[in-house]
Amino acid sequence: MNIYIGNLNYSVRESDLQQVMEDYGTVISTRLIMDRMTNRSKGFAFVEMENDDEAHNAIKELNGAEYAGRQMVVKEATPRP
């Protein structure tokens, strides 16, 4: 399952986020979205988890949780239209 994580502090790195998500299950990939012009984080990421039950648990536990001084938005990612 692909998970959207938003409202991230700009100092959060992919490796930091992967460690947080691995507490809830097996992570296949982590992609922190970067601004092409400034090479700075845009404040959101996508994490793909192997098991849907683990992913749903991570969403339930982490949505609204504070991480690096900001309240995260964590939900199932929807495909682009």
N, C-alpha and C positions, 0 to 999 in steps of 0.2 A: 504494500500500500504506500502511496506517495502522500506525504504530509507537508502542509504549508506551515511555516513558523514565521510570524511577523512581529513587528514592534521590537526588534532586537537592537541592543546597544551597538553602535557602530564599531566598537572595539572587539566585539565577539568574532572569533575565528572559526573556521570550519571544524578544526580539531576539537575546540571547546564544545561546540554543539554536538558533535558526534559522541563525545564522552557522556554528555547528559542523556542523549537518546539511547545509548547502549545500556544504561541502567534499566531500560524497559524492554530490551530485546535485541535481536540481531539487526544491525544496520547494514544495508547494501550500499547506499551512497548518501553523501551529504553535499549539497551545492549551496554555497552562500552566494547570493546574487550581488555582483559588483557593478558599479557605474563605470562605463568604458572611458569616459572623459577624465574622471578624477582618480580612477582605480580605488575608490573607496566603497565600502559596503553600502548597499541600499537599505539595509535594515531588515531584510527578510531572506528566508532560505527554504529549500526543499530537502526533505529527508525521505529516503525510501527504506521501508522496513520489510523484512522477509515475511513475517507472520502478521496477518490482519488483526488477530486478537491482541497481540502485543502492541500493535500500532494504535488500536482503539483505546487500550489502557493508557498509553502514553498521552494521547490526546486528552482523555478524561483527567489525568493527573496534572498535566502541564498547562492546559489552557487557563490563562489568568494568573499563573504562577509568576513570581518575580524572579528574574534572572539578570544579573549584571546591572541591577538598578532600574530595570524596566519590566512592565507587566507584559508577558508574552501572549500572543494570539496563536493558538495551535489548533488546526483543523485539517480535515481531509482535503487534499488538494483537488481542485476541479480542473479538467482539461481546458485549454484555451479554446475559445469559440471559433 
